[in-house]
């Protein structure tokens, strides 16, 4: 008998379906896709300016990097650590929740995750059963609906346009509520719009959720990035009775320019934290210890580096919004948080620009990339068409040059 391996016969049985329906149904991240396309064109030598990625252009503050270097030298960091996170980091998160957001919690109610995305997914996976509905205010971060579906839930979009500063009302939420409504996602300051709910607006939403037994998943990752004297409140600080039906997700990525370090967290009731920890123990185990020690340094240090970044963001915000609103047919509310502008471009759609007549914001974004070599994210990634998202977390010179190119192109609309 020959011991040589024989090639697999062309008639050999193949898997019926190579990719599961659940995974195949996930839409790719539009923001990452736009950023990747911009970087690809730059690599080809084209002078593309990218407004796609929601990522500070600053380096991580030095004292945080030094803490990571020290941790990397410590052999204890080379081993597994608790799935829920290092005890000292969990304690620091609980402490900052009180000082920053007015939320009283304990280290035992915290799970440290691999970035904010994992915290979002674990929150949904922990509370949603197949068929449960989650009310999703739109415009929304592109990952939310995909994470809801992965968890078996059904996202129910509720849209608020520029006339409402992109903020939903209790009346809209009530109109969307059904017997299957299990949860509400709330993001303030908002990605993609930069809108910040007022304390009165948050309190009204919180009391509505409490009255109907609805979970609130509150994404507060941009809480420190606010302007014009505005303070971002946590819904739980305004309606403390929501404590047993609220999950807060947060992280160090945006505040401390630490997007690549991958440290987020989830704060919730004890049963949710226990279940999320169990899920994480099978999914990924602990977050990299070096990154956790870096996050610990960030949370126990002062916010002076953050304040310096905010000064730059604020300057860029005012510049970008002013320039966008100088474009005929474009309306951009002044964002009070995060680092995004969300112009309403419906007044431009249907007009002809260099022989092309875009009917959707996706078509307009393609035209802007092709003709102006500027990458923006179309509104379809975040909800209804008719809008664009531009991040102003990039250098001042590139910001002005990029928006100037858009101005020149759209000025040709007829």
PAKOLTOR-23505 format. One record per residue (C-alpha): y, z, x. Coordinates in nm, 4 decimals, m for minus. Each point is the difference from the previous one (the first is absolute). Example, Ala and Ser with C-alpha at 12.3 -4.5 7.8 and 13.67 -1.06 7.14 Angstrom:
# PAKOLTOR-23505
@v m0.4500; w 0.7800; u 1.2300
@v 0.3440; w m0.0660; u 0.1370
END
This chain:
# PAKOLTOR-23505
@v 0.0000; w 0.0000; u 0.0000
@v 0.3412; w m0.0903; u 0.1348
@v 0.2342; w 0.2885; u 0.0719
@v 0.3076; w m0.2193; u m0.0106
@v 0.2373; w 0.0691; u m0.2875
@v 0.0210; w m0.2791; u m0.2502
@v 0.3214; w m0.1098; u m0.1680
@v 0.0604; w 0.1172; u m0.3519
@v m0.1089; w m0.2626; u m0.2481
@v 0.2762; w m0.1707; u m0.1926
@v m0.1934; w 0.0926; u m0.3108
@v 0.0150; w 0.3736; u 0.0767
@v 0.1346; w 0.2133; u m0.2818
@v 0.3698; w 0.0795; u 0.0208
@v 0.1893; w 0.2873; u m0.1625
@v 0.0941; w m0.0853; u m0.3563
@v 0.3575; w 0.1140; u 0.0533
@v 0.1210; w 0.0618; u 0.3525
@v 0.3113; w 0.1992; u m0.0912
@v 0.0002; w 0.2575; u m0.2780
@v 0.2107; w m0.0712; u m0.3062
@v 0.1878; w 0.3233; u 0.0560
@v 0.1158; w m0.0927; u 0.3506
@v 0.0445; w m0.3708; u m0.0686
@v 0.2428; w 0.0864; u m0.2792
@v 0.2419; w 0.1785; u 0.2350
@v 0.3207; w m0.1938; u 0.0540
@v 0.1159; w m0.0154; u 0.3624
@v 0.3057; w 0.2035; u 0.0936
@v 0.2935; w m0.2345; u m0.0590
@v 0.2325; w 0.2002; u 0.2230
@v m0.2425; w m0.0066; u 0.2941
@v m0.0676; w m0.3695; u m0.0626
@v 0.3708; w m0.0844; u 0.0169
@v 0.0405; w 0.2072; u 0.3155
@v m0.3025; w m0.1665; u 0.1603
@v 0.1334; w m0.3476; u m0.0872
@v 0.3393; w 0.0830; u 0.1496
@v m0.1603; w 0.1251; u 0.3222
@v m0.2209; w m0.3096; u 0.0154
@v 0.3012; w m0.2304; u m0.0256
@v 0.1867; w 0.2030; u 0.2608
@v m0.2979; w m0.0336; u 0.2340
@v 0.0307; w m0.3767; u m0.0451
@v 0.3569; w 0.0185; u 0.1230
@v 0.1763; w m0.0220; u m0.3345
@v 0.3074; w 0.2251; u m0.0472
@v m0.1388; w 0.1768; u m0.3076
@v 0.1604; w 0.3210; u m0.1210
@v m0.2341; w 0.2206; u m0.1995
@v 0.1138; w 0.2278; u m0.2825
@v m0.3570; w 0.0635; u m0.1156
@v m0.1415; w 0.3097; u 0.1667
@v 0.0991; w 0.3466; u m0.1182
@v 0.0064; w 0.1413; u 0.3493
@v 0.2809; w 0.1716; u 0.1934
@v 0.1029; w m0.1945; u 0.3090
@v 0.0506; w 0.3219; u 0.1974
@v m0.2524; w 0.1474; u 0.2443
@v m0.1688; w 0.3255; u m0.0932
@v 0.2216; w 0.2859; u 0.1281
@v m0.0871; w 0.1065; u 0.3536
@v m0.0936; w 0.3608; u m0.0745
@v m0.2662; w m0.1226; u m0.2423
@v m0.1444; w m0.2391; u 0.2574
@v m0.0097; w 0.2786; u 0.2611
@v m0.1928; w 0.2236; u m0.2393
@v m0.2537; w m0.2787; u m0.0443
@v m0.0383; w m0.0453; u 0.3755
@v m0.0615; w 0.3716; u 0.0429
@v m0.2551; w m0.0047; u m0.2802
@v m0.1787; w m0.2966; u 0.1534
@v m0.0494; w 0.2001; u 0.3203
@v m0.1565; w 0.2909; u m0.1884
@v m0.3813; w m0.0385; u m0.0216
@v 0.0048; w 0.1713; u m0.3392
@v 0.1748; w m0.3100; u m0.1371
@v m0.2977; w m0.2103; u 0.1058
@v m0.2290; w 0.1551; u m0.2594
@v m0.0411; w m0.0057; u m0.3770
@v 0.2375; w 0.2226; u m0.1936
@v 0.0008; w 0.1080; u m0.3678
@v m0.0069; w m0.2944; u m0.2409
@v 0.2950; w 0.1418; u m0.1949
@v 0.2161; w 0.0203; u 0.3111
@v 0.0936; w 0.2360; u 0.2797
@v 0.0810; w 0.3445; u m0.1473
@v 0.3351; w 0.0162; u 0.1846
@v 0.1060; w m0.3400; u m0.1373
@v m0.1038; w 0.0876; u m0.3542
@v 0.2038; w 0.3190; u 0.0275
@v 0.3008; w m0.1929; u 0.1289
@v m0.0260; w m0.2462; u m0.2884
@v m0.0072; w 0.2853; u m0.2517
@v 0.3012; w 0.1598; u 0.1669
@v 0.1985; w m0.3231; u m0.0037
@v m0.0925; w m0.0651; u m0.3635
@v 0.1877; w 0.3168; u m0.0873
@v 0.2990; w m0.0508; u 0.2302
@v 0.0405; w m0.3741; u m0.0626
@v m0.1083; w m0.0413; u m0.3610
@v 0.0018; w 0.3469; u m0.1527
@v m0.3742; w m0.0193; u m0.0689
@v m0.1990; w 0.3192; u 0.0497
@v m0.3496; w m0.0685; u 0.1273
@v m0.2432; w 0.1210; u 0.2660
@v m0.1877; w m0.1593; u 0.2864
@v m0.3180; w 0.0123; u m0.2074
@v 0.1595; w m0.2437; u m0.2449
@v 0.0616; w m0.2666; u 0.2657
@v m0.2181; w m0.2861; u 0.1265
@v 0.1154; w m0.1917; u 0.3080
@v m0.0796; w m0.3712; u m0.0348
@v 0.0023; w m0.3187; u 0.2069
@v 0.3466; w m0.1022; u m0.1099
@v 0.1606; w 0.0027; u m0.3411
@v m0.2213; w m0.2810; u m0.1286
@v m0.3120; w 0.2121; u 0.0343
@v 0.1739; w 0.2862; u m0.1792
@v 0.0909; w m0.2344; u m0.2864
@v m0.3519; w m0.1352; u m0.0311
@v m0.1618; w 0.3448; u 0.0166
@v 0.2368; w 0.1277; u m0.2693
@v m0.1015; w m0.2818; u m0.2342
@v m0.3692; w 0.0194; u 0.0881
@v m0.0035; w 0.3741; u m0.0621
@v 0.1468; w 0.0002; u m0.3506
@v m0.0763; w m0.3410; u m0.1530
@v m0.3204; w m0.0977; u m0.1773
@v m0.0874; w m0.3601; u m0.0925
@v 0.2313; w m0.1160; u m0.2767
@v 0.2590; w 0.2754; u 0.0478
@v 0.3538; w m0.1356; u m0.0164
@v 0.2726; w 0.0792; u 0.2507
@v 0.3566; w m0.0816; u m0.0988
@v 0.1606; w m0.1868; u 0.2877
@v 0.3790; w m0.0415; u m0.0045
@v 0.1007; w m0.3419; u 0.1306
@v 0.1255; w m0.1140; u 0.2438
@v m0.2759; w 0.1814; u 0.1906
@v m0.1400; w 0.0134; u 0.3516
@v m0.2545; w m0.2781; u 0.0289
@v m0.2882; w 0.2349; u 0.0911
@v 0.0164; w 0.2162; u m0.3126
@v m0.1693; w m0.2301; u m0.2544
@v m0.2717; w m0.1009; u 0.2467
@v m0.0782; w 0.3643; u 0.0796
@v m0.0112; w 0.0826; u m0.3712
@v m0.2494; w m0.2801; u m0.0627
@v m0.2117; w 0.1005; u 0.2978
@v m0.0224; w 0.3458; u m0.1527
@v m0.1186; w m0.1513; u m0.3297
@v 0.3269; w 0.0523; u m0.1820
@v 0.2218; w m0.2396; u m0.1913
@v 0.3650; w m0.0358; u 0.1088
@v 0.2413; w m0.0298; u m0.2933
@v 0.3309; w m0.1446; u 0.1183
@v 0.3316; w 0.1166; u m0.1440
@v 0.2925; w m0.2043; u 0.1286
@v 0.3580; w 0.1107; u 0.0549
@v 0.2463; w m0.2616; u 0.1219
@v 0.3235; w 0.0070; u 0.1955
@v 0.1910; w 0.1008; u m0.3145
@v m0.1922; w 0.3308; u 0.0096
@v 0.0297; w 0.0347; u 0.3775
@v m0.3748; w m0.0729; u m0.0040
@v m0.0799; w 0.3420; u m0.1530
@v m0.2206; w 0.0419; u m0.3069
@v 0.0890; w 0.2262; u m0.2911
@v m0.2069; w 0.2515; u m0.1939
@v 0.0239; w m0.2305; u m0.2998
@v m0.1619; w m0.2805; u 0.1981
@v m0.2727; w 0.2311; u 0.1255
@v m0.0737; w 0.1239; u m0.3491
@v m0.0242; w m0.3569; u m0.1289
@v m0.2628; w m0.0694; u 0.2683
@v m0.2042; w 0.3150; u m0.0640
@v m0.3399; w m0.0409; u m0.1673
@v m0.3002; w 0.2279; u m0.0547
@v m0.1318; w m0.1348; u 0.3326
@v 0.3092; w 0.0970; u 0.2007
@v m0.1090; w 0.2348; u 0.2782
@v 0.2798; w m0.0126; u 0.2559
@v 0.3478; w m0.1159; u 0.0956
@v 0.1022; w m0.1236; u 0.3441
@v 0.3505; w 0.0948; u 0.1059
@v 0.1706; w m0.1119; u 0.3212
@v 0.3475; w 0.1352; u 0.0739
@v 0.1707; w m0.1112; u 0.2222
@v m0.1623; w m0.3266; u m0.0920
@v m0.1784; w m0.2656; u 0.1924
@v 0.0934; w m0.2823; u m0.0689
@v 0.3387; w 0.0672; u m0.1631
@v 0.1499; w 0.3007; u 0.1789
@v 0.0823; w 0.1606; u m0.3356
@v 0.0058; w 0.3790; u m0.0246
@v m0.0612; w 0.1825; u m0.3281
@v 0.2545; w 0.2688; u m0.0846
@v m0.1175; w 0.3583; u m0.0592
@v 0.0607; w m0.0394; u m0.3743
@v m0.2031; w m0.3215; u m0.0117
@v m0.2861; w 0.1591; u 0.1927
@v 0.0062; w 0.3134; u m0.2138
@v m0.0221; w m0.2044; u m0.3189
@v m0.2945; w m0.1996; u 0.1359
@v m0.1715; w 0.3163; u 0.1190
@v 0.0363; w 0.1722; u m0.3366
@v m0.1380; w m0.3113; u m0.1708
@v m0.3036; w m0.0044; u 0.2303
@v m0.0544; w 0.3722; u m0.0520
@v 0.0168; w m0.0311; u m0.3772
@v m0.2663; w m0.2725; u m0.0038
@v m0.2339; w 0.1331; u 0.2679
@v 0.0642; w m0.2925; u 0.2339
@v m0.0550; w 0.0175; u 0.3748
@v 0.2964; w m0.0853; u 0.2222
@v m0.0602; w m0.1571; u 0.3400
@v 0.3326; w 0.0345; u 0.1803
@v 0.0518; w m0.2106; u 0.3131
@v 0.2740; w 0.1737; u 0.1971
@v m0.0339; w m0.1698; u 0.3383
@v 0.3670; w m0.1063; u 0.0055
@v 0.1349; w 0.3415; u m0.1018
@v 0.2168; w 0.0422; u 0.3129
@v 0.1481; w m0.3504; u m0.0111
@v 0.2819; w 0.0342; u m0.2531
@v 0.3704; w m0.0878; u 0.0103
@v 0.3360; w 0.0660; u m0.1654
@v m0.0704; w 0.3734; u m0.0165
@v m0.3051; w m0.0543; u m0.2202
@v m0.2956; w 0.2359; u 0.0377
@v m0.3469; w m0.1098; u m0.1013
@v m0.1561; w 0.2685; u m0.2185
@v m0.3701; w 0.0546; u m0.0530
@v m0.1048; w m0.0102; u m0.3636
@v m0.2100; w 0.3104; u 0.0621
@v 0.3029; w 0.2029; u 0.1108
@v 0.1738; w m0.0890; u m0.3277
@v m0.3013; w 0.0573; u m0.2278
@v m0.2140; w 0.2632; u 0.1777
@v m0.2403; w 0.0203; u m0.2957
@v m0.1286; w m0.3434; u 0.1083
@v m0.1695; w 0.1574; u 0.3029
@v m0.3519; w m0.0361; u m0.1412
@v 0.0469; w m0.3675; u m0.0845
@v 0.2107; w m0.1333; u 0.2874
@v m0.1030; w m0.1553; u 0.3300
@v 0.2655; w m0.0558; u 0.2667
@v m0.0580; w m0.2593; u 0.2707
@v 0.2128; w m0.0206; u 0.3104
@v m0.0143; w m0.0682; u 0.3730
@v 0.1892; w m0.0266; u 0.3268
@v 0.0105; w m0.3821; u 0.0213
@v 0.3430; w m0.0783; u m0.1420
@v 0.1983; w 0.3142; u 0.0795
@v m0.0976; w 0.0277; u 0.3657
@v m0.0612; w m0.3691; u 0.0847
@v m0.3733; w 0.0699; u 0.0290
@v m0.1568; w m0.2838; u m0.2000
@v m0.2612; w m0.0676; u 0.2674
@v m0.1112; w 0.3621; u 0.0401
@v m0.1692; w 0.0007; u m0.3428
@v 0.0618; w 0.3503; u m0.1328
@v 0.0560; w 0.0698; u m0.3672
@v m0.0976; w 0.2764; u m0.2376
@v m0.0823; w 0.0955; u m0.3529
@v 0.1092; w 0.3230; u m0.1693
@v m0.1692; w 0.0978; u m0.3233
@v m0.1884; w 0.2570; u m0.2065
@v m0.2968; w 0.1658; u 0.1695
@v m0.2658; w m0.2009; u m0.1858
@v 0.1703; w m0.3288; u 0.0894
@v 0.0336; w 0.1000; u 0.3641
@v m0.3649; w 0.1059; u 0.0150
@v m0.1119; w m0.3317; u m0.1503
@v 0.2307; w m0.2079; u 0.2209
@v m0.1213; w 0.1850; u 0.3080
@v m0.3588; w m0.0715; u m0.0977
@v 0.0856; w m0.3684; u m0.0444
@v 0.1780; w m0.0140; u 0.3345
@v m0.2891; w 0.1734; u 0.1793
@v m0.2141; w m0.3021; u m0.0873
@v 0.2723; w m0.2635; u 0.0224
@v 0.1670; w 0.0670; u 0.3343
@v m0.0430; w 0.3651; u 0.1057
@v 0.3052; w 0.1445; u 0.1740
@v 0.3185; w m0.1829; u 0.0884
@v 0.0269; w m0.0621; u 0.3779
@v 0.0867; w 0.3344; u 0.1555
@v 0.2657; w m0.1409; u 0.2330
@v 0.1819; w m0.1473; u m0.2985
@v m0.0280; w 0.3295; u m0.1858
@v 0.1603; w 0.1880; u 0.2891
@v 0.2763; w m0.2589; u 0.0091
@v 0.0583; w 0.0566; u m0.3721
@v 0.0025; w 0.3752; u 0.0569
@v 0.2774; w m0.0418; u 0.2570
@v 0.1929; w m0.2168; u m0.2451
@v m0.0240; w 0.2494; u m0.2842
@v 0.0815; w 0.3065; u 0.2086
@v 0.2915; w m0.1639; u 0.1822
@v 0.3490; w m0.0556; u m0.1325
@v 0.1228; w m0.3057; u m0.1845
@v 0.2725; w m0.1039; u 0.2443
@v m0.1838; w m0.3192; u 0.1029
@v m0.0550; w m0.0798; u m0.3666
@v 0.3696; w 0.0465; u m0.0734
@v 0.0872; w m0.2463; u 0.2767
@v m0.2321; w m0.2584; u m0.1531
@v 0.1526; w 0.0605; u m0.3427
@v 0.3464; w m0.0777; u 0.1324
@v m0.1251; w m0.3403; u 0.1149
@v m0.1896; w m0.0619; u m0.3248
@v 0.3070; w 0.0893; u m0.2040
@v 0.2186; w m0.2403; u 0.1962
@v m0.2539; w m0.2801; u m0.0395
@v m0.0420; w 0.0792; u m0.3698
@v 0.3689; w m0.0453; u m0.0717
@v 0.0177; w m0.3172; u 0.2049
@v m0.3033; w m0.1586; u m0.1641
@v 0.0906; w 0.0872; u m0.3591
@v 0.3556; w m0.1244; u 0.0452
@v m0.1161; w m0.3291; u 0.1465
@v m0.2675; w m0.0548; u m0.2649
@v 0.2419; w 0.0671; u m0.2823
@v 0.2334; w m0.2640; u 0.1430
@v m0.2609; w m0.2625; u m0.0913
@v 0.0620; w m0.1660; u m0.3356
@v m0.2852; w 0.0705; u m0.2422
@v m0.1284; w 0.3031; u 0.1941
@v 0.0330; w 0.3571; u m0.1233
@v m0.1043; w 0.2934; u 0.2193
@v 0.0400; w 0.3627; u m0.1107
@v 0.1029; w 0.2359; u 0.2813
@v m0.3181; w 0.1868; u 0.1013
@v 0.0377; w 0.3712; u 0.0614
@v m0.3216; w 0.0490; u 0.1937
@v m0.2705; w m0.1494; u 0.2244
@v 0.0982; w m0.3157; u 0.1950
@v m0.0383; w m0.2865; u m0.2461
@v 0.2267; w m0.2286; u m0.1977
@v m0.1392; w m0.1557; u m0.3184
@v 0.2256; w m0.2845; u m0.1110
@v m0.0348; w m0.1542; u m0.3445
@v m0.0015; w m0.3738; u 0.0762
@v m0.0660; w m0.1355; u m0.3480
@v 0.3473; w m0.1537; u 0.0039
@v m0.1100; w m0.2271; u 0.2840
@v m0.3340; w m0.1096; u m0.1442
@v m0.0041; w m0.3404; u m0.1670
@v 0.2741; w m0.1328; u 0.2252
@v m0.0604; w m0.2730; u 0.2551
@v 0.0287; w 0.0838; u 0.3689
@v m0.0644; w m0.2724; u 0.2570
@v m0.2029; w m0.2001; u m0.2460
@v m0.2111; w 0.2941; u m0.1136
@v 0.0376; w 0.1780; u m0.3349
@v m0.1709; w 0.3413; u 0.0237
@v m0.1066; w 0.1412; u m0.3352
@v m0.1438; w 0.3287; u 0.1302
@v 0.0963; w 0.2483; u 0.2676
@v m0.3182; w m0.0936; u 0.1884
@v 0.1201; w m0.3601; u 0.0173
@v 0.3462; w 0.1174; u 0.1035
@v m0.1448; w 0.2186; u 0.2772
@v m0.1966; w m0.2991; u 0.1301
@v 0.3154; w m0.2124; u m0.0020
@v 0.1943; w 0.2685; u 0.1880
@v m0.2708; w 0.0207; u 0.2655
@v m0.0315; w m0.3774; u 0.0357
@v 0.3711; w m0.0836; u m0.0012
@v 0.1714; w 0.3133; u 0.1356
@v m0.2847; w 0.1415; u 0.2080
@v 0.0380; w 0.3382; u m0.1656
@v m0.2992; w 0.1908; u m0.1356
@v 0.0475; w 0.1993; u m0.3220
@v m0.2558; w 0.1353; u m0.2470
@v 0.0026; w m0.1504; u m0.3514
@v 0.0145; w 0.2192; u m0.3081
@v m0.3468; w m0.1109; u m0.1119
@v m0.1391; w 0.2412; u 0.2615
@v 0.1608; w 0.2926; u m0.1830
@v m0.0043; w m0.1049; u m0.3647
@v 0.1874; w m0.2717; u m0.1919
@v 0.1409; w m0.3104; u 0.1664
@v 0.3730; w m0.0385; u 0.0499
@v 0.0606; w 0.2436; u 0.2844
@v m0.0257; w 0.0271; u 0.3777
@v m0.0555; w 0.2965; u 0.2287
@v 0.1794; w 0.0217; u 0.3318
@v m0.0452; w 0.2881; u 0.2410
@v 0.3087; w 0.1044; u 0.1936
@v m0.2064; w 0.1884; u 0.2572
@v 0.0798; w m0.2522; u 0.2720
@v 0.2768; w m0.0525; u 0.2544
@v 0.3574; w m0.0517; u m0.1190
@v 0.0411; w m0.3390; u 0.1652
@v m0.3232; w m0.1403; u m0.1465
@v 0.0919; w 0.1413; u m0.3419
@v 0.3379; w m0.1730; u m0.0056
@v m0.1399; w m0.3248; u 0.1353
@v m0.2892; w m0.0005; u m0.2483
@v 0.2120; w 0.0674; u m0.3084
@v 0.2613; w m0.2499; u 0.1201
@v m0.2709; w m0.2664; u 0.0105
@v m0.0986; w 0.0887; u m0.3564
@v 0.3643; w m0.0157; u m0.1098
@v 0.0435; w m0.3469; u 0.1479
@v m0.3197; w m0.1311; u m0.1560
@v 0.0614; w 0.1378; u m0.3488
@v 0.3603; w m0.1194; u 0.0074
@v m0.1456; w m0.3498; u m0.0308
@v m0.1570; w 0.0811; u m0.3390
@v 0.1153; w m0.2344; u m0.2747
END
